[in-house]
Amino acid sequence: MVSWSRMFPGLPTEVAQARAFTRAVMDGHPLADPAELVVSELATNAVQHSLSGEWCGPFVVHVEAEPASAQVAVVDLGGDSTPTARPPAELGAVDDHGRGLAIVSALSKDWGFEPDPFGLRVWAKLVADAPS
């Protein structure tokens, strides 16, 4: 198993750095593209909806990869709300926001969140076969 973590400042420009980190860790893995997209959505949420973004505090990206699966997580400083994926039927064609966790849900076998000593950990499990 490959396992890496990295801390990023809670700035919008750091989402691209979180994607690049994930891409580098997952280089050559069949789940590299979906892992990168999931981390992008989770990091964006950390910056937009948590104290990490409000205070320019950090968020941490964790990437674990095995031959046929991967687990990615973003840990932020937490906030006032809990992560909720909006059902696709609730998303309008012109909505600018609200698709992130729906994308995570669609690409993942499973996803969830839990308290972390640092704040809140949002994770997603990806598998090489079709997502559930």
Phi, psi and omega per residue, in radians:
M1 nan 2.432 3.035
V2 -1.765 2.298 -3.126
S3 -2.452 2.149 -3.135
W4 -2.394 2.633 3.042
S5 -2.418 2.612 3.077
R6 -2.641 2.488 3.127
M7 -1.716 2.464 -3.140
F8 -2.264 2.601 2.997
P9 -1.163 2.571 -3.111
G10 -1.351 1.014 -3.138
L11 -2.045 2.541 3.130
P12 -0.961 -0.617 -3.125
T13 -1.160 -0.333 -3.110
E14 -1.396 -0.214 3.085
V15 -1.078 -0.715 3.098
A16 -1.098 -0.637 3.104
Q17 -1.184 -0.642 3.087
A18 -1.134 -0.692 3.065
R19 -1.094 -0.795 -3.120
A20 -1.097 -0.697 3.084
F21 -1.053 -0.825 -3.135
T22 -1.094 -0.756 3.123
R23 -1.054 -0.735 -3.135
A24 -1.154 -0.747 3.132
V25 -1.149 -0.687 -3.046
M26 -1.617 0.174 -3.071
D27 -0.841 2.130 3.117
G28 1.457 -0.109 -3.134
H29 -1.397 2.485 -3.136
P30 -1.108 -0.313 3.139
L31 -1.800 0.255 -3.094
A32 -1.030 -0.816 -3.094
D33 -1.133 -0.892 3.125
P34 -1.134 -0.602 3.110
A35 -1.099 -0.746 3.118
E36 -1.088 -0.761 3.135
L37 -1.144 -0.744 3.127
V38 -1.096 -0.794 3.109
V39 -1.073 -0.687 3.109
S40 -1.026 -0.790 -3.138
E41 -1.178 -0.741 -3.122
L42 -1.197 -0.695 3.109
A43 -1.170 -0.696 3.081
T44 -1.046 -0.774 3.106
N45 -1.085 -0.701 3.126
A46 -1.056 -0.724 -3.117
V47 -1.296 -0.644 -3.067
Q48 -1.511 -0.504 -2.950
H49 -2.154 0.136 -3.120
S50 -2.219 3.020 3.085
L51 -1.154 -0.358 3.067
S52 -1.009 -0.761 3.125
G53 -1.346 -0.660 -3.128
E54 -1.143 -0.686 -3.057
W55 -1.778 0.090 -2.967
C56 0.941 0.575 3.072
G57 -1.392 3.056 -3.070
P58 -1.451 2.834 2.849
F59 -2.325 2.699 -3.075
V60 -2.108 2.346 3.064
V61 -1.853 2.256 3.054
H62 -1.999 2.341 3.093
V63 -2.293 2.165 3.048
E64 -2.170 2.266 -3.108
A65 -2.285 2.350 2.968
E66 -2.089 3.004 -3.050
P67 -0.959 -0.686 -3.076
A68 -2.046 0.190 -3.124
S69 -2.694 2.910 3.069
A70 -2.663 2.652 2.997
Q71 -2.265 2.268 3.083
V72 -2.123 2.633 3.120
A73 -2.609 2.625 2.994
V74 -2.176 2.242 3.094
V75 -1.929 2.173 3.117
D76 -2.121 -3.067 -3.107
L77 -1.392 0.029 3.136
G78 1.425 3.098 -3.112
G79 -2.937 -2.822 -3.073
D80 -1.482 -0.274 -3.065
S81 -2.087 2.863 3.059
T82 -1.871 2.575 -3.124
P83 -1.108 2.303 3.116
T84 -2.455 2.209 3.073
A85 -1.462 2.175 3.082
R86 -1.349 2.382 3.079
P87 -1.080 2.524 -3.129
P88 -0.931 -0.574 -3.130
A89 -1.131 -0.399 3.140
E90 -1.492 -0.193 -3.088
L91 -1.568 2.118 3.093
G92 -1.427 2.802 -3.112
A93 -1.121 -0.416 -3.087
V94 -1.886 0.099 3.103
D95 -1.106 2.261 3.110
D96 -1.474 -0.402 -3.045
H97 -2.311 2.905 3.026
G98 1.776 0.021 -3.112
R99 -1.657 -0.275 -2.984
G100 -0.953 -0.959 -3.110
L101 -1.288 -0.418 3.017
A102 -1.148 -0.683 3.076
I103 -1.150 -0.794 3.108
V104 -1.003 -0.799 -3.131
S105 -1.086 -0.719 -3.116
A106 -1.185 -0.570 -3.084
L107 -1.561 -0.230 -2.988
S108 -1.868 2.598 2.973
K109 -1.209 -0.646 3.124
D110 -2.749 2.707 3.047
W111 -2.648 2.823 3.120
G112 -3.049 -2.983 3.123
F113 -2.575 2.761 -3.134
E114 -2.746 2.696 3.052
P115 -1.096 2.607 3.115
D116 -2.363 2.610 3.108
P117 -0.950 -0.462 3.136
F118 -1.416 -0.535 -3.076
G119 2.865 -1.781 -3.121
L120 -2.321 2.331 3.109
R121 -1.904 2.105 3.065
V122 -1.953 2.210 -3.011
W123 -2.257 2.793 3.068
A124 -2.516 2.401 3.087
K125 -1.839 2.183 3.122
L126 -2.001 2.520 3.100
V127 -2.249 2.687 -3.061
A128 -1.205 -0.482 3.090
D129 -1.455 -3.115 -3.042
A130 -1.020 2.396 3.074
P131 -1.126 2.700 3.121
S132 -1.407 nan nan
